[in-house]
């Protein structure tokens, strides 16, 4: 009985973080920086990579999912049991800003359709202009 309670308690302290974005947006680089890994050699993620880090009493399972066009139709399959979505944008890639917006909008629309009561919306206090 005690081991069951421990497992339930650990589950409450565990979070699944899903990192998505277009290919070459920087998802893997961010994860490697969080994990204090070498970022000088980063190659495209084919499929997904899971990294786990303990942070302030929580176990964070970071799911870094590839952003290639051929993988995007599978993104919705990763939402199950996800606590947080981090959408990564390469702000210097102006040619794909519209693609980035459209992919995120389509993904969120699909997720709202499947789980209509699970969503919250946050509005930033200020929007910074894009340099250039």
HELIX and SHEET records of a PDB file:
HELIX    1   1 UNK A    2  UNK A   12  1                                  11    
HELIX    2   2 UNK A   27  UNK A   34  1                                   8    
HELIX    3   3 UNK A   72  UNK A   78  5                                   7    
HELIX    4   4 UNK A   94  UNK A   96  5                                   3    
HELIX    5   5 UNK A   97  UNK A  114  1                                  18    
SHEET    1   A 4 UNK A  48  UNK A  55  0                                        
SHEET    2   A 4 UNK A  58  UNK A  65 -1                                        
SHEET    3   A 4 UNK A  14  UNK A  20  1                                        
SHEET    4   A 4 UNK A  84  UNK A  87  1                                        
END                                                                             
